[in-house]
Amino acid sequence: MPEAHDDAHHDHHHDDGHGHGHANDRGLRGMLRYLRWAPSMWRSEINTAVLEMLAVQPGERVLDVGAGMGAGSVLAARGGATVVAVEPTPFMRRVLSGRRLLQRDRSRIEVVDGSAEEIPVADDSIDAVWAVNTMHHWVDVQRGVGEIGRVIRPGGRVLLVDEDFHDPAHPDHDRFGGEGSADDHHGFTMVDADAMGTLLSAAGFGDVVAAKRDVGGRPAIVVTATGA
């Protein structure tokens, strides 16, 4: 049984110099980039589609890896799930913490300082995990996969999605896809579906499927799996 948290512990702050997450997410440059993207990060159609795909249920304890401004976390909490929103970037975490306070279901949202490589929850305590547009921010992908494997309960659902902005079919291709090469996006290395699938399979996940597919009307790299 996961340890219960009272409302005073919903926002865990550490020194901003903790080093969680990608270096390109830190500092003024990262903050300005996220401010520019704020409207699409505050309310995201792809987060809605991901939660529908995961079929998050009331009473489940779920994990949003790289929660950003909380588009997915807020929806899951409204649906009755208890959400651990992990966010490594101090600026984004402050925005999410403020947004949480405005929610009627704020007691079901816990904002925590962490990253895919360092998830501050107990072993086998999570029913479902998702990550939207964060895989390319992971500094150590293998370690991130291992951490998700540690926290997910046996049979728990995993859904990892990165939109493919470089695909001309993406509605935001002209806005985002033209910046940087096909192998680099704002200094981040884009993920490969087959490589992610191989990592999850090697880590012992079951039912691993990794492919490029449509999510919420957008081309994306999608990896699904279940906990071992």
N, CA, C and O of each residue as an XYZ file, in Angstrom:
912
protein
N       0.846     -1.197      0.000
C       0.000      0.000      0.000
C       0.883      1.249      0.000
O       1.710      1.403      0.898
N       0.729      2.164     -1.001
C       1.548      3.374     -1.028
C       1.297      4.217      0.205
O       0.195      4.234      0.753
N       2.323      4.908      0.627
C       2.202      5.786      1.785
C       1.268      6.934      1.467
O       1.369      7.545      0.404
N       0.357      7.232      2.384
C      -0.571      8.347      2.193
C       0.164      9.660      2.359
O       1.100      9.766      3.151
N      -0.267     10.658      1.607
C       0.352     11.989      1.685
C      -0.712     12.982      2.087
O      -1.802     12.980      1.514
N      -0.425     13.835      3.061
C      -1.367     14.895      3.371
C      -1.104     16.084      2.470
O      -0.104     16.138      1.754
N      -2.036     17.048      2.521
C      -1.985     18.148      1.554
C      -0.732     18.988      1.705
O      -0.331     19.662      0.756
N      -0.109     18.968      2.859
C       1.077     19.791      3.085
C       2.290     19.258      2.334
O       3.308     19.942      2.228
N       2.186     18.038      1.813
C       3.343     17.436      1.152
C       3.145     17.270     -0.346
O       3.853     16.485     -0.977
N       2.197     17.991     -0.923
C       1.921     17.795     -2.338
C       2.959     18.434     -3.242
O       3.057     18.061     -4.411
N       3.725     19.369     -2.749
C       4.723     20.034     -3.588
C       6.067     19.887     -2.902
O       6.333     20.544     -1.896
N       6.917     19.020     -3.449
C       8.216     18.750     -2.843
C       9.277     19.559     -3.573
O       9.537     19.316     -4.751
N       9.886     20.505     -2.897
C      10.902     21.345     -3.525
C      12.291     20.927     -3.063
O      12.494     20.572     -1.902
N      13.227     20.973     -3.973
C      14.631     20.777     -3.655
C      15.396     21.960     -4.223
O      14.827     22.804     -4.915
N      16.642     22.015     -3.938
C      17.499     23.054     -4.505
C      17.424     22.992     -6.025
O      17.523     21.913     -6.610
N      17.246     24.159     -6.675
C      17.145     24.187     -8.122
C      18.399     23.649     -8.798
O      18.375     23.384    -10.000
N      19.475     23.482     -8.072
C      20.696     22.961     -8.655
C      20.823     21.464     -8.576
O      21.922     20.922     -8.702
N      19.680     20.767     -8.364
C      19.724     19.329     -8.182
C      20.253     18.583     -9.393
O      20.791     17.485     -9.249
N      20.111     19.166    -10.610
C      20.628     18.516    -11.804
C      19.675     17.554    -12.468
O      20.071     16.871    -13.413
N      18.415     17.465    -12.010
C      17.443     16.611    -12.673
C      17.174     17.137    -14.077
O      17.198     18.344    -14.317
N      16.917     16.218    -14.997
C      16.489     16.624    -16.317
C      17.630     17.088    -17.212
O      18.803     17.052    -16.840
N      17.241     17.523    -18.400
C      18.176     17.921    -19.443
C      18.677     19.341    -19.204
O      17.916     20.215    -18.788
N      19.942     19.561    -19.466
C      20.534     20.888    -19.263
C      19.845     21.956    -20.098
O      19.792     23.116    -19.689
N      19.316     21.588    -21.261
C      18.660     22.565    -22.121
C      17.313     23.041    -21.582
O      16.736     23.994    -22.107
N      16.808     22.380    -20.535
C      15.553     22.801    -19.925
C      15.762     23.846    -18.837
O      14.795     24.435    -18.353
N      17.011     24.083    -18.446
C      17.280     24.946    -17.304
C      17.566     26.385    -17.731
O      17.850     26.666    -18.895
N      17.484     27.268    -16.772
C      17.889     28.645    -17.004
C      16.874     29.457    -17.783
O      15.777     28.991    -18.090
N      17.267     30.687    -18.094
C      16.376     31.633    -18.755
C      15.966     31.157    -20.143
O      14.814     31.324    -20.542
N      16.900     30.567    -20.877
C      16.587     30.115    -22.235
C      15.482     29.068    -22.227
O      14.555     29.127    -23.035
N      15.586     28.108    -21.312
C      14.552     27.087    -21.216
C      13.216     27.679    -20.806
O      12.176     27.298    -21.343
N      13.236     28.620    -19.847
C      12.004     29.237    -19.386
C      11.313     29.996    -20.515
O      10.096     29.898    -20.669
N      12.071     30.746    -21.300
C      11.486     31.511    -22.399
C      10.892     30.596    -23.462
O       9.844     30.893    -24.036
N      11.573     29.475    -23.720
C      11.042     28.527    -24.692
C       9.697     27.978    -24.231
O       8.761     27.875    -25.024
N       9.600     27.625    -22.948
C       8.357     27.055    -22.446
C       7.250     28.102    -22.347
O       6.076     27.769    -22.503
N       7.601     29.350    -22.093
C       6.591     30.406    -22.110
C       6.007     30.548    -23.506
O       4.812     30.793    -23.668
N       6.855     30.394    -24.508
C       6.374     30.496    -25.888
C       5.414     29.370    -26.223
O       4.490     29.551    -27.016
N       5.631     28.210    -25.622
C       4.785     27.052    -25.889
C       3.625     26.924    -24.913
O       2.834     25.987    -25.017
N       3.513     27.848    -23.967
C       2.581     27.694    -22.852
C       1.151     27.349    -23.270
O       0.560     26.456    -22.664
N       0.565     28.008    -24.273
C      -0.829     27.682    -24.609
C      -1.035     26.215    -24.981
O      -2.023     25.605    -24.574
N      -0.105     25.647    -25.754
C      -0.258     24.251    -26.165
C       0.091     23.281    -25.049
O      -0.314     22.119    -25.093
N       0.843     23.741    -24.040
C       1.207     22.873    -22.927
C       0.164     22.927    -21.811
O       0.044     21.983    -21.029
N      -0.582     24.016    -21.733
C      -1.578     24.170    -20.671
C      -2.770     23.248    -20.920
O      -3.278     22.613    -19.996
N      -3.205     23.184    -22.158
C      -4.325     22.325    -22.530
C      -3.946     21.617    -23.823
O      -3.820     22.243    -24.875
N      -3.767     20.306    -23.729
C      -3.149     19.564    -24.827
C      -4.059     18.441    -25.304
O      -4.441     17.567    -24.526
N      -4.403     18.470    -26.586
C      -5.236     17.414    -27.155
C      -4.543     16.059    -27.074
O      -5.200     15.034    -26.889
N      -3.234     16.050    -27.211
C      -2.537     14.770    -27.189
C      -2.551     14.167    -25.784
O      -2.598     12.945    -25.645
N      -2.512     14.999    -24.741
C      -2.645     14.468    -23.387
C      -4.026     13.848    -23.183
O      -4.148     12.794    -22.558
N      -5.046     14.486    -23.697
C      -6.397     13.924    -23.612
C      -6.459     12.566    -24.294
O      -7.029     11.618    -23.753
N      -5.871     12.474    -25.483
C      -5.871     11.206    -26.220
C      -5.086     10.130    -25.474
O      -5.495      8.969    -25.445
N      -3.963     10.513    -24.873
C      -3.139      9.554    -24.138
C      -3.903      8.981    -22.948
O      -3.852      7.774    -22.709
N      -4.606      9.824    -22.203
C      -5.368      9.335    -21.053
C      -6.505      8.421    -21.491
O      -6.840      7.462    -20.796
N      -7.095      8.716    -22.637
C      -8.131      7.819    -23.167
C      -7.527      6.470    -23.546
O      -8.128      5.428    -23.288
N      -6.346      6.483    -24.154
C      -5.675      5.244    -24.530
C      -5.301      4.414    -23.296
O      -5.396      3.187    -23.314
N      -4.881      5.088    -22.238
C      -4.493      4.399    -21.010
C      -5.696      3.921    -20.202
O      -5.574      3.028    -19.363
N      -6.854      4.519    -20.459
C      -8.077      4.180    -19.730
C      -7.866      4.290    -18.221
O      -8.155      3.357    -17.471
N      -7.353      5.454    -17.788
C      -7.122      5.698    -16.368
C      -8.443      5.648    -15.620
O      -9.423      6.258    -16.048
N      -8.477      4.920    -14.494
C      -9.705      4.690    -13.752
C      -9.699      5.435    -12.416
O      -8.638      5.691    -11.847
N     -10.890      5.782    -11.918
C     -10.976      6.376    -10.583
C     -10.351      5.451     -9.540
O     -10.545      4.236     -9.574
N      -9.604      6.040     -8.620
C      -8.977      5.268     -7.559
C      -7.593      4.752     -7.891
O      -6.886      4.284     -6.999
N      -7.186      4.823     -9.151
C      -5.840      4.374     -9.508
C      -4.805      5.419     -9.091
O      -5.106      6.609     -9.005
N      -3.597      4.959     -8.839
C      -2.469      5.853     -8.583
C      -1.620      5.860     -9.846
O      -1.090      4.827    -10.253
N      -1.496      7.017    -10.456
C      -0.874      7.112    -11.766
C       0.283      8.098    -11.730
O       0.390      8.922    -10.822
N       1.144      7.998    -12.731
C       2.373      8.780    -12.776
C       2.491      9.499    -14.110
O       2.427      8.879    -15.172
N       2.666     10.815    -14.044
C       2.878     11.656    -15.217
C       4.348     12.067    -15.215
O       4.761     12.900    -14.407
N       5.137     11.486    -16.115
C       6.580     11.721    -16.157
C       6.866     12.931    -17.043
O       6.571     12.920    -18.238
N       7.442     13.973    -16.447
C       7.643     15.214    -17.191
C       6.306     15.911    -17.362
O       5.891     16.215    -18.480
N       5.637     16.162    -16.248
C       4.243     16.618    -16.271
C       4.069     18.011    -16.863
O       2.960     18.373    -17.255
N       5.134     18.798    -16.936
C       5.039     20.126    -17.531
C       4.071     21.013    -16.783
O       4.176     21.172    -15.567
N       3.123     21.594    -17.508
C       2.125     22.474    -16.898
C       0.896     21.722    -16.426
O      -0.067     22.334    -15.964
N       0.918     20.399    -16.537
C      -0.117     19.585    -15.927
C      -1.323     19.262    -16.769
O      -2.371     18.913    -16.225
N      -1.213     19.367    -18.095
C      -2.369     19.088    -18.946
C      -2.934     17.696    -18.696
O      -4.150     17.525    -18.610
N      -2.055     16.697    -18.579
C      -2.513     15.338    -18.324
C      -2.846     15.103    -16.865
O      -3.828     14.429    -16.556
N      -2.053     15.642    -15.975
C      -2.257     15.430    -14.542
C      -3.617     15.945    -14.092
O      -4.321     15.270    -13.342
N      -3.984     17.126    -14.543
C      -5.254     17.728    -14.152
C      -6.425     16.884    -14.630
O      -7.386     16.670    -13.890
N      -6.345     16.400    -15.878
C      -7.428     15.579    -16.415
C      -7.575     14.275    -15.649
O      -8.690     13.851    -15.343
N      -6.442     13.635    -15.337
C      -6.497     12.362    -14.614
C      -7.092     12.546    -13.230
O      -7.875     11.712    -12.777
N      -6.730     13.632    -12.552
C      -7.274     13.900    -11.217
C      -8.770     14.179    -11.278
O      -9.521     13.739    -10.408
N      -9.202     14.901    -12.294
C     -10.637     15.157    -12.449
C     -11.409     13.855    -12.633
O     -12.566     13.741    -12.228
N     -10.748     12.871    -13.255
C     -11.385     11.582    -13.474
C     -11.354     10.673    -12.266
O     -11.868      9.556    -12.328
N     -10.762     11.123    -11.161
C     -10.784     10.350     -9.944
C      -9.516      9.605     -9.608
O      -9.469      8.900     -8.601
N      -8.475      9.742    -10.432
C      -7.199      9.091    -10.137
C      -6.367      9.969     -9.207
O      -6.558     11.184     -9.148
N      -5.453      9.349     -8.490
C      -4.454     10.066     -7.703
C      -3.197     10.159     -8.546
O      -2.670      9.139     -8.988
N      -2.713     11.368     -8.773
C      -1.647     11.608     -9.738
C      -0.363     12.045     -9.054
O      -0.366     12.964     -8.235
N       0.735     11.380     -9.394
C       2.061     11.857     -9.034
C       2.620     12.538    -10.277
O       2.921     11.880    -11.273
N       2.755     13.855    -10.212
C       3.231     14.647    -11.348
C       4.714     14.945    -11.145
O       5.074     15.802    -10.337
N       5.563     14.245    -11.873
C       7.010     14.397    -11.750
C       7.503     15.407    -12.778
O       7.264     15.251    -13.975
N       8.186     16.436    -12.310
C       8.678     17.482    -13.209
C      10.052     17.962    -12.751
O      10.192     18.427    -11.619
N      11.072     17.860    -13.608
C      12.425     18.236    -13.205
C      12.740     19.722    -13.282
O      13.662     20.181    -12.608
N      12.005     20.487    -14.082
C      12.347     21.881    -14.317
C      11.692     22.782    -13.272
O      10.466     22.796    -13.166
N      12.469     23.527    -12.503
C      11.889     24.346    -11.426
C      10.805     25.298    -11.899
O       9.776     25.426    -11.236
N      11.008     25.975    -13.035
C      10.001     26.906    -13.525
C       8.684     26.193    -13.816
O       7.620     26.661    -13.410
N       8.752     25.065    -14.518
C       7.549     24.324    -14.861
C       6.876     23.782    -13.609
O       5.649     23.752    -13.517
N       7.682     23.355    -12.652
C       7.127     22.813    -11.416
C       6.366     23.903    -10.648
O       5.326     23.629    -10.049
N       6.884     25.130    -10.667
C       6.186     26.225     -9.992
C       4.854     26.529    -10.684
O       3.845     26.767    -10.021
N       4.860     26.520    -12.011
C       3.609     26.745    -12.746
C       2.602     25.652    -12.409
O       1.437     25.938    -12.129
N       3.051     24.406    -12.436
C       2.160     23.286    -12.146
C       1.646     23.336    -10.705
O       0.478     23.037    -10.454
N       2.505     23.708     -9.768
C       2.080     23.806     -8.373
C       1.009     24.877     -8.202
O       0.049     24.691     -7.454
N       1.179     26.000     -8.899
C       0.164     27.041     -8.857
C      -1.133     26.587     -9.502
O      -2.216     26.878     -8.996
N      -1.030     25.882    -10.604
C      -2.237     25.384    -11.271
C      -2.969     24.383    -10.384
O      -4.199     24.367    -10.333
N      -2.213     23.563     -9.697
C      -2.804     22.565     -8.805
C      -3.693     23.231     -7.755
O      -4.777     22.734     -7.447
N      -3.231     24.355     -7.208
C      -3.990     25.039     -6.165
C      -5.342     25.535     -6.659
O      -6.252     25.752     -5.858
N      -5.482     25.715     -7.963
C      -6.728     26.199     -8.540
C      -7.720     25.076     -8.817
O      -8.862     25.342     -9.191
N      -7.300     23.826     -8.638
C      -8.129     22.679     -8.995
C      -9.002     22.226     -7.830
O      -8.549     22.177     -6.686
N     -10.234     21.902     -8.124
C     -11.116     21.322     -7.119
C     -10.564     19.985     -6.623
O     -10.766     19.612     -5.468
N      -9.863     19.269     -7.510
C      -9.326     17.944     -7.178
C      -7.850     18.005     -6.789
O      -7.113     17.039     -6.987
N      -7.418     19.143     -6.234
C      -6.000     19.325     -5.960
C      -5.452     18.298     -4.964
O      -4.259     17.996     -4.995
N      -6.291     17.763     -4.090
C      -5.797     16.783     -3.123
C      -5.352     15.490     -3.791
O      -4.662     14.674     -3.180
N      -5.752     15.302     -5.059
C      -5.358     14.092     -5.786
C      -4.161     14.329     -6.703
O      -3.784     13.443     -7.470
N      -3.561     15.515     -6.629
C      -2.379     15.808     -7.443
C      -1.201     16.082     -6.523
O      -1.264     16.964     -5.667
N      -0.139     15.331     -6.701
C       1.094     15.534     -5.935
C       2.195     15.952     -6.912
O       2.579     15.175     -7.786
N       2.690     17.154     -6.765
C       3.760     17.666     -7.634
C       5.096     17.352     -6.976
O       5.345     17.754     -5.839
N       5.949     16.637     -7.687
C       7.225     16.235     -7.098
C       8.390     16.602     -8.018
O       8.267     16.610     -9.243
N       9.500     16.898     -7.394
C      10.760     17.203     -8.074
C      11.445     15.879     -8.398
O      11.829     15.131     -7.499
N      11.590     15.602     -9.669
C      12.233     14.365    -10.079
C      12.329     14.322    -11.596
O      12.065     15.317    -12.272
N      12.700     13.194    -12.114
C      12.847     13.018    -13.549
C      12.604     11.559    -13.882
O      12.405     10.739    -12.985
N      12.620     11.229    -15.163
C      12.463      9.827    -15.551
C      13.535      8.965    -14.911
O      13.287      7.814    -14.552
N      14.733      9.530    -14.771
C      15.845      8.775    -14.206
C      15.813      8.705    -12.687
O      16.539      7.908    -12.093
N      14.986      9.522    -12.050
C      14.906      9.554    -10.592
C      13.467      9.868    -10.193
O      13.094     11.030    -10.026
N      12.667      8.818    -10.042
C      11.244      8.959     -9.740
C      11.041      8.729     -8.246
O      11.271      7.618     -7.767
N      10.618      9.742     -7.497
C      10.543      9.634     -6.041
C       9.251      8.982     -5.544
O       8.494      9.591     -4.789
N       9.003      7.736     -5.974
C       7.869      6.964     -5.468
C       8.340      5.551     -5.162
O       9.401      5.126     -5.619
N       7.540      4.823     -4.381
C       7.912      3.484     -3.942
C       7.811      2.460     -5.068
O       7.116      2.673     -6.062
N       8.510      1.354     -4.894
C       8.456      0.254     -5.854
C       7.019     -0.273     -5.979
O       6.261     -0.308     -5.010
N       6.672     -0.682     -7.213
C       5.394     -1.376     -7.458
C       4.190     -0.628     -6.901
O       3.256     -1.250     -6.396
N       4.202      0.701     -6.987
C       3.141      1.506     -6.373
C       2.277      2.253     -7.377
O       1.371      2.985     -6.979
N       2.538      2.084     -8.673
C       1.869      2.878     -9.701
C       1.069      1.962    -10.633
O       1.568      0.931    -11.084
N      -0.175      2.353    -10.912
C      -1.044      1.557    -11.786
C      -0.843      1.875    -13.263
O      -0.982      0.993    -14.111
N      -0.520      3.112    -13.575
C      -0.331      3.505    -14.971
C       0.654      4.660    -15.049
O       0.643      5.557    -14.206
N       1.502      4.629    -16.066
C       2.532      5.654    -16.294
C       2.369      6.195    -17.705
O       2.166      5.434    -18.651
N       2.459      7.507    -17.842
C       2.543      8.076    -19.181
C       3.585      9.177    -19.212
O       3.922      9.780    -18.193
N       4.086      9.422    -20.423
C       5.014     10.526    -20.668
C       4.680     11.085    -22.043
O       4.676     10.349    -23.030
N       4.404     12.367    -22.112
C       4.040     13.022    -23.366
C       5.102     14.049    -23.719
O       5.327     15.004    -22.977
N       5.746     13.848    -24.849
C       6.767     14.771    -25.355
C       7.894     15.000    -24.362
O       8.393     16.117    -24.226
N       8.294     13.938    -23.667
C       9.413     14.064    -22.730
C      10.534     13.070    -22.986
O      11.639     13.271    -22.481
N      10.302     12.009    -23.744
C      11.354     11.002    -23.922
C      12.640     11.616    -24.447
O      13.731     11.207    -24.048
N      12.522     12.605    -25.347
C      13.723     13.209    -25.920
C      14.430     14.131    -24.922
O      15.524     14.620    -25.203
N      13.816     14.373    -23.761
C      14.465     15.137    -22.697
C      15.233     14.239    -21.734
O      16.030     14.735    -20.937
N      15.011     12.937    -21.790
C      15.650     12.035    -20.843
C      17.154     12.020    -21.081
O      17.602     11.828    -22.211
N      17.920     12.220    -20.041
C      19.370     12.248    -20.153
C      19.941     10.836    -20.263
O      20.879     10.597    -21.022
N      19.370      9.903    -19.502
C      19.809      8.504    -19.513
C      18.579      7.641    -19.756
O      17.867      7.278    -18.819
N      18.336      7.316    -21.021
C      17.102      6.631    -21.393
C      17.004      5.260    -20.730
O      15.938      4.870    -20.254
N      18.110      4.538    -20.701
C      18.077      3.211    -20.098
C      17.721      3.291    -18.607
O      16.952      2.473    -18.101
N      18.276      4.265    -17.926
C      17.958      4.431    -16.511
C      16.497      4.828    -16.327
O      15.842      4.380    -15.387
N      15.988      5.670    -17.227
C      14.583      6.061    -17.150
C      13.657      4.867    -17.310
O      12.674      4.734    -16.581
N      13.971      4.002    -18.263
C      13.181      2.786    -18.456
C      13.238      1.922    -17.205
O      12.225      1.365    -16.782
N      14.416      1.812    -16.618
C      14.559      1.025    -15.398
C      13.743      1.576    -14.245
O      13.153      0.814    -13.480
N      13.705      2.899    -14.113
C      12.934      3.523    -13.040
C      11.433      3.292    -13.229
O      10.716      3.020    -12.266
N      10.970      3.400    -14.456
C       9.552      3.121    -14.705
C       9.238      1.666    -14.376
O       8.185      1.363    -13.816
N      10.153      0.773    -14.726
C       9.969     -0.629    -14.388
C       9.936     -0.870    -12.888
O       9.245     -1.773    -12.417
N      10.670     -0.076    -12.145
C      10.700     -0.224    -10.687
C       9.390      0.200    -10.047
O       8.908     -0.463     -9.129
N       8.799      1.308    -10.525
C       7.638      1.868     -9.839
C       6.314      1.283    -10.315
O       5.328      1.324     -9.579
N       6.270      0.741    -11.526
C       5.008      0.228    -12.049
C       4.686     -1.112    -11.398
O       5.572     -1.946    -11.209
N       3.433     -1.313    -11.060
C       3.035     -2.583    -10.464
C       2.971     -3.652    -11.562
O       2.863     -3.309    -12.740
N       3.034     -4.928    -11.204
C       2.882     -5.984    -12.209
C       1.559     -5.834    -12.960
O       0.494     -5.749    -12.347
N       1.636     -5.802    -14.273
C       0.444     -5.633    -15.086
C       0.027     -4.197    -15.289
O      -0.921     -3.933    -16.028
N       0.720     -3.248    -14.644
C       0.397     -1.842    -14.836
C       0.685     -1.392    -16.254
O       1.505     -1.994    -16.947
N       0.015     -0.336    -16.687
C       0.113      0.122    -18.081
C       1.127      1.253    -18.243
O       1.232      2.139    -17.395
N       1.857      1.203    -19.331
C       2.855      2.227    -19.656
C       2.566      2.745    -21.059
O       2.349      1.961    -21.984
N       2.563      4.063    -21.215
C       2.354      4.678    -22.517
C       3.290      5.878    -22.640
O       3.166      6.859    -21.906
N       4.219      5.781    -23.574
C       5.206      6.833    -23.816
C       4.993      7.385    -25.221
O       4.983      6.633    -26.195
N       4.825      8.697    -25.320
C       4.493      9.321    -26.600
C       5.351     10.554    -26.819
O       5.449     11.418    -25.948
N       5.965     10.630    -27.978
C       6.627     11.856    -28.424
C       6.058     12.228    -29.781
O       6.122     11.437    -30.722
N       5.501     13.428    -29.886
C       5.002     13.871    -31.185
C       6.152     13.998    -32.183
O       7.264     14.381    -31.819
N       5.869     13.673    -33.443
C       6.869     13.787    -34.502
C       6.612     15.081    -35.270
O       5.921     15.093    -36.289
N       7.182     16.160    -34.761
C       6.986     17.456    -35.392
C       7.673     17.554    -36.751
O       7.357     18.439    -37.545
N       8.607     16.651    -37.019
C       9.301     16.677    -38.303
C       8.476     16.050    -39.418
O       8.814     16.201    -40.592
N       7.421     15.362    -39.077
C       6.527     14.791    -40.075
C       5.686     15.914    -40.674
O       4.992     16.611    -39.934
N       5.728     16.109    -41.998
C       4.946     17.195    -42.620
C       3.447     17.087    -42.335
O       2.723     18.073    -42.466
N       2.974     15.897    -41.946
C       1.552     15.734    -41.643
C       1.173     16.308    -40.286
O      -0.011     16.456    -39.982
N       2.178     16.634    -39.465
C       1.867     17.176    -38.148
C       1.322     18.594    -38.299
O       1.896     19.391    -39.041
N       0.223     18.928    -37.611
C      -0.356     20.270    -37.773
C       0.559     21.401    -37.328
O       0.370     22.542    -37.750
N       1.555     21.108    -36.478
C       2.496     22.134    -36.036
C       3.871     21.982    -36.680
O       4.871     22.479    -36.161
N       3.908     21.289    -37.813
C       5.205     21.057    -38.466
C       5.893     22.369    -38.840
O       7.092     22.522    -38.609
N       5.161     23.302    -39.405
C       5.771     24.564    -39.825
C       6.246     25.379    -38.630
O       7.215     26.133    -38.732
N       5.569     25.229    -37.505
C       5.908     26.008    -36.323
C       7.123     25.444    -35.599
O       7.994     26.195    -35.160
N       7.180     24.107    -35.473
C       8.235     23.487    -34.681
C       9.174     22.598    -35.494
O      10.367     22.520    -35.201
N       8.642     21.935    -36.505
C       9.415     20.921    -37.198
C      10.576     21.456    -37.991
O      11.539     20.729    -38.235
N      10.514     22.718    -38.406
C      11.587     23.261    -39.211
C      12.778     23.741    -38.414
O      13.797     24.113    -38.995
N      12.672     23.742    -37.075
C      13.762     24.240    -36.247
C      14.713     23.107    -35.908
O      14.347     22.194    -35.168
N      15.915     23.153    -36.431
C      16.880     22.086    -36.169
C      16.786     21.020    -37.238
O      15.905     21.059    -38.098
N      17.704     20.063    -37.178
C      17.715     18.972    -38.145
C      16.746     17.894    -37.716
O      16.145     17.981    -36.645
N      16.589     16.871    -38.551
C      15.699     15.764    -38.238
C      16.190     14.973    -37.039
O      15.418     14.226    -36.436
N      17.469     15.124    -36.680
C      18.030     14.365    -35.561
C      18.148     15.195    -34.290
O      18.582     14.698    -33.251
N      17.763     16.454    -34.381
C      17.964     17.334    -33.235
C      16.800     18.299    -33.147
O      16.386     18.870    -34.155
N      16.262     18.487    -31.934
C      15.130     19.380    -31.752
C      15.392     20.227    -30.520
O      15.253     19.760    -29.389
N      15.778     21.494    -30.753
C      16.120     22.405    -29.661
C      17.227     21.826    -28.777
O      17.232     22.043    -27.565
N      18.153     21.099    -29.372
C      19.266     20.547    -28.608
C      18.984     19.192    -27.988
O      19.833     18.655    -27.277
N      17.802     18.621    -28.240
C      17.442     17.321    -27.700
C      17.514     16.270    -28.804
O      17.169     16.538    -29.955
N      17.966     15.076    -28.440
C      18.030     13.988    -29.400
C      16.683     13.290    -29.467
O      16.187     12.806    -28.450
N      16.082     13.230    -30.655
C      14.773     12.625    -30.802
C      14.860     11.111    -30.638
O      15.881     10.497    -30.947
N      13.781     10.527    -30.152
C      13.783      9.106    -29.824
C      13.540      8.262    -31.062
O      12.997      8.728    -32.064
N      13.957      7.013    -30.965
C      13.712      6.026    -32.011
C      12.776      4.969    -31.424
O      13.065      4.399    -30.372
N      11.660      4.709    -32.099
C      10.659      3.790    -31.570
C      11.226      2.398    -31.353
O      11.016      1.796    -30.301
N      11.944      1.885    -32.344
C      12.478      0.529    -32.219
C      13.459      0.422    -31.060
O      13.457     -0.569    -30.330
N      14.296      1.442    -30.890
C      15.273      1.415    -29.802
C      14.582      1.445    -28.446
O      14.994      0.741    -27.524
N      13.524      2.262    -28.316
C      12.791      2.309    -27.053
C      12.109      0.979    -26.781
O      12.114      0.493    -25.650
N      11.529      0.396    -27.806
C      10.889     -0.901    -27.632
C      11.867     -1.967    -27.193
O      11.547     -2.803    -26.348
N      13.053     -1.942    -27.763
C      14.082     -2.907    -27.389
C      14.496     -2.730    -25.937
O      14.684     -3.714    -25.221
N      14.640     -1.485    -25.498
C      15.016     -1.213    -24.116
C      13.958     -1.726    -23.142
O      14.296     -2.336    -22.128
N      12.694     -1.487    -23.438
C      11.640     -1.940    -22.544
C      11.568     -3.462    -22.498
O      11.374     -4.051    -21.435
N      11.722     -4.086    -23.646
C      11.704     -5.558    -23.682
C      12.856     -6.124    -22.871
O      12.681     -7.081    -22.117
N      14.041     -5.530    -23.027
C      15.217     -6.005    -22.299
C      15.068     -5.795    -20.798
O      15.645     -6.538    -20.004
N      14.284     -4.770    -20.404
C      14.076     -4.479    -18.982
C      12.997     -5.359    -18.361
O      12.731     -5.261    -17.163
N      12.376     -6.215    -19.166
C      11.407     -7.161    -18.634
C       9.956     -6.748    -18.749
O       9.083     -7.435    -18.219
N       9.668     -5.648    -19.424
C       8.280     -5.260    -19.625
C       7.584     -6.268    -20.529
O       8.224     -6.936    -21.341
N       6.279     -6.370    -20.381
C       5.506     -7.256    -21.234
C       4.707     -6.481    -22.260
O       4.529     -5.270    -22.137
N       4.223     -7.188    -23.278
C       3.325     -6.618    -24.290
C       3.877     -5.338    -24.906
O       3.132     -4.384    -25.129
N       5.162     -5.314    -25.178
C       5.794     -4.097    -25.701
C       5.444     -3.913    -27.179
O       5.645     -4.810    -27.997
N       4.928     -2.751    -27.494
C       4.658     -2.379    -28.882
C       5.219     -0.975    -29.087
O       4.856     -0.049    -28.362
N       6.091     -0.816    -30.059
C       6.720      0.484    -30.329
C       6.605      0.774    -31.819
O       7.050     -0.021    -32.647
N       6.015      1.898    -32.154
C       5.806      2.222    -33.564
C       5.455      3.687    -33.704
O       5.176      4.372    -32.720
N       5.473      4.155    -34.928
C       4.964      5.475    -35.226
C       3.492      5.330    -35.568
O       3.116      4.506    -36.402
N       2.653      6.143    -34.913
C       1.216      6.057    -35.151
C       0.561      7.398    -34.858
O       1.201      8.323    -34.357
N      -0.706      7.486    -35.172
C      -1.468      8.706    -34.941
C      -1.993      8.728    -33.512
O      -2.554      7.742    -33.034
N      -1.808      9.855    -32.832
C      -2.374     10.052    -31.497
C      -3.050     11.415    -31.479
O      -2.387     12.442    -31.622
N      -4.342     11.427    -31.306
C      -5.063     12.693    -31.276
C      -4.914     13.493    -32.553
O      -4.868     14.723    -32.518
N      -4.838     12.801    -33.682
C      -4.692     13.477    -34.966
C      -3.295     13.973    -35.272
O      -3.108     14.797    -36.168
N      -2.296     13.472    -34.524
C      -0.913     13.911    -34.712
C       0.006     12.709    -34.854
O      -0.111     11.755    -34.084
N       0.920     12.732    -35.823
C       1.891     11.641    -35.924
C       2.821     11.654    -34.726
O       3.278     12.715    -34.302
N       3.104     10.468    -34.174
C       3.899     10.391    -32.954
C       4.619      9.072    -32.867
O       4.217      8.082    -33.478
N       5.703      9.069    -32.091
C       6.379      7.852    -31.667
C       5.636      7.349    -30.435
O       5.503      8.079    -29.453
N       5.157      6.123    -30.475
C       4.326      5.596    -29.388
C       4.894      4.269    -28.904
O       5.157      3.372    -29.705
N       5.081      4.145    -27.604
C       5.548      2.906    -26.995
C       4.565      2.522    -25.903
O       4.313      3.301    -24.984
N       4.010      1.322    -26.003
C       3.118      0.809    -24.967
C       3.714     -0.460    -24.379
O       4.417     -1.202    -25.064
N       3.426     -0.705    -23.096
C       3.954     -1.890    -22.421
C       3.176     -2.111    -21.143
O       2.378     -1.269    -20.731
N       3.419     -3.259    -20.518
C       2.849     -3.536    -19.201
C       3.968     -3.906    -18.252
O       5.011     -4.412    -18.667
N       3.741     -3.645    -16.959
C       4.739     -3.955    -15.953
C       4.937     -5.445    -15.818
O       4.000     -6.227    -15.979
N       6.180     -5.837    -15.518
C       6.504     -7.259    -15.411
C       5.900     -7.830    -14.140
O       6.057     -9.019    -13.861
